[in-house]
Amino acid sequence: VTYVQELAQRTASPKHSVLLVNKADYLPRSLRLLWARYFTKQGIDFIFFSANNEQLRQQRHDDAAQQTADDQLRAAAEQLRRDPQEPHAHEDHTPEEDVAARSRPTDDDRE
């Protein structure tokens, strides 16, 4: 009886253990397969983990997100170049100034 099983019996709360094999990137694939077979035969739930590989995976994800943002920015800039009538593409004032100008009464409003 393992400590986790003993604790589960004492607390009447089912517990589940998982063996975390850290730094798995240091094991060749062939050894990971042998260990996986052994753990499976023994009824041991396990996870091979590598912080280094996880960091690389996260970096690829971040790079892809940055690339997407860059692509969207380039597409928006290209749209502005193709459609010079797009608001604020070549104007000297800010959108806030444009809103303020539109909210001022015109001569037509005063009549």
The 8 nearest C-alpha neighbors of each residue, nearest first, counted from 0:
[[1, 4, 5, 2, 3, 6, 8, 7],
 [0, 2, 4, 3, 5, 6, 16, 7],
 [1, 3, 5, 4, 6, 0, 7, 8],
 [4, 2, 6, 1, 5, 7, 14, 16],
 [5, 3, 7, 1, 6, 2, 0, 8],
 [6, 4, 2, 8, 7, 3, 1, 9],
 [5, 7, 3, 9, 8, 4, 2, 10],
 [6, 8, 4, 12, 13, 10, 5, 14],
 [7, 9, 11, 5, 6, 10, 4, 12],
 [10, 8, 6, 7, 11, 5, 12, 4],
 [11, 9, 12, 7, 8, 6, 13, 5],
 [12, 10, 8, 7, 9, 13, 6, 14],
 [11, 13, 7, 10, 14, 8, 9, 6],
 [14, 12, 7, 11, 15, 8, 4, 10],
 [15, 13, 7, 12, 3, 16, 4, 6],
 [14, 16, 13, 17, 3, 4, 7, 44],
 [17, 15, 14, 18, 3, 44, 43, 4],
 [16, 18, 44, 45, 19, 15, 43, 46],
 [17, 19, 45, 44, 46, 20, 16, 43],
 [20, 18, 46, 45, 21, 47, 17, 48],
 [19, 21, 47, 48, 46, 23, 18, 22],
 [20, 22, 48, 23, 49, 19, 47, 50],
 [23, 21, 49, 24, 25, 48, 20, 50],
 [22, 24, 25, 49, 21, 26, 48, 47],
 [23, 25, 22, 26, 49, 27, 52, 48],
 [26, 24, 23, 22, 27, 49, 21, 28],
 [27, 25, 23, 24, 30, 31, 28, 22],
 [26, 28, 29, 30, 31, 25, 24, 23],
 [27, 29, 31, 30, 32, 26, 24, 33],
 [28, 30, 32, 27, 31, 33, 26, 34],
 [31, 29, 33, 32, 27, 28, 26, 34],
 [30, 32, 28, 34, 33, 29, 35, 26],
 [31, 33, 35, 29, 30, 34, 28, 36],
 [34, 32, 30, 36, 35, 31, 37, 29],
 [35, 33, 37, 31, 36, 32, 38, 30],
 [34, 36, 32, 38, 33, 37, 31, 39],
 [37, 35, 39, 33, 34, 38, 40, 32],
 [36, 38, 34, 40, 39, 35, 41, 33],
 [37, 39, 43, 41, 35, 40, 36, 34],
 [38, 40, 42, 36, 41, 37, 43, 35],
 [41, 39, 37, 42, 38, 36, 43, 35],
 [40, 42, 38, 39, 43, 37, 36, 44],
 [43, 41, 39, 40, 38, 44, 37, 45],
 [44, 42, 38, 41, 39, 45, 17, 18],
 [45, 43, 17, 18, 42, 38, 39, 16],
 [46, 44, 18, 17, 19, 43, 47, 38],
 [47, 45, 19, 20, 48, 18, 44, 17],
 [46, 48, 20, 23, 19, 21, 45, 49],
 [49, 47, 21, 23, 20, 22, 46, 50],
 [48, 50, 22, 52, 23, 51, 24, 21],
 [51, 49, 53, 52, 54, 48, 22, 21],
 [50, 52, 54, 49, 53, 55, 24, 22],
 [51, 53, 55, 49, 54, 50, 56, 24],
 [54, 52, 50, 56, 55, 51, 57, 49],
 [53, 55, 57, 51, 52, 56, 50, 58],
 [54, 56, 58, 52, 53, 57, 59, 51],
 [57, 55, 53, 59, 54, 58, 52, 60],
 [58, 56, 60, 54, 55, 59, 53, 61],
 [57, 59, 55, 61, 60, 56, 62, 54],
 [60, 58, 62, 56, 57, 61, 63, 55],
 [59, 61, 57, 63, 58, 62, 64, 56],
 [62, 60, 58, 64, 63, 59, 57, 65],
 [61, 63, 59, 65, 64, 60, 58, 66],
 [64, 62, 66, 60, 65, 61, 59, 67],
 [63, 65, 61, 67, 66, 62, 60, 68],
 [66, 64, 62, 68, 67, 63, 69, 61],
 [65, 67, 63, 69, 64, 68, 70, 62],
 [68, 66, 70, 64, 65, 69, 63, 71],
 [67, 69, 65, 71, 70, 66, 72, 64],
 [68, 70, 66, 72, 67, 71, 65, 73],
 [71, 69, 67, 73, 68, 72, 66, 74],
 [72, 70, 74, 68, 69, 73, 75, 67],
 [71, 73, 69, 75, 74, 70, 76, 68],
 [72, 74, 76, 70, 71, 75, 77, 69],
 [75, 73, 71, 77, 72, 76, 70, 78],
 [74, 76, 78, 72, 77, 73, 71, 79],
 [77, 75, 73, 79, 78, 74, 72, 80],
 [76, 78, 80, 74, 79, 75, 73, 81],
 [79, 77, 75, 81, 76, 80, 82, 74],
 [78, 80, 76, 82, 77, 81, 83, 88],
 [79, 81, 77, 78, 82, 83, 76, 88],
 [82, 80, 78, 79, 83, 77, 76, 84],
 [81, 83, 79, 84, 80, 85, 78, 88],
 [82, 84, 85, 80, 79, 81, 88, 89],
 [85, 83, 82, 86, 88, 79, 87, 89],
 [84, 86, 83, 82, 88, 79, 87, 89],
 [87, 85, 88, 84, 90, 89, 83, 94],
 [88, 86, 90, 89, 85, 94, 93, 92],
 [87, 89, 86, 85, 90, 83, 79, 84],
 [90, 88, 87, 91, 83, 86, 84, 85],
 [91, 89, 87, 92, 88, 86, 93, 94],
 [90, 92, 89, 93, 87, 88, 96, 94],
 [93, 91, 90, 96, 94, 97, 87, 95],
 [92, 94, 96, 95, 97, 91, 87, 90],
 [93, 95, 97, 96, 98, 92, 87, 86],
 [96, 94, 98, 93, 97, 99, 92, 100],
 [95, 97, 99, 93, 94, 98, 92, 100],
 [96, 98, 94, 100, 95, 99, 101, 93],
 [99, 97, 101, 95, 100, 96, 102, 94],
 [98, 100, 96, 102, 97, 101, 95, 103],
 [101, 99, 97, 98, 103, 102, 96, 95],
 [102, 100, 98, 99, 103, 97, 104, 96],
 [101, 103, 99, 100, 98, 104, 97, 105],
 [104, 102, 100, 101, 105, 99, 98, 108],
 [105, 103, 108, 102, 106, 109, 101, 107],
 [104, 106, 108, 107, 103, 109, 101, 102],
 [105, 107, 109, 108, 104, 110, 103, 101],
 [106, 108, 105, 109, 110, 104, 103, 101],
 [109, 107, 105, 106, 110, 104, 103, 102],
 [108, 110, 106, 107, 105, 104, 103, 102],
 [109, 108, 107, 106, 105, 104, 103, 102]]
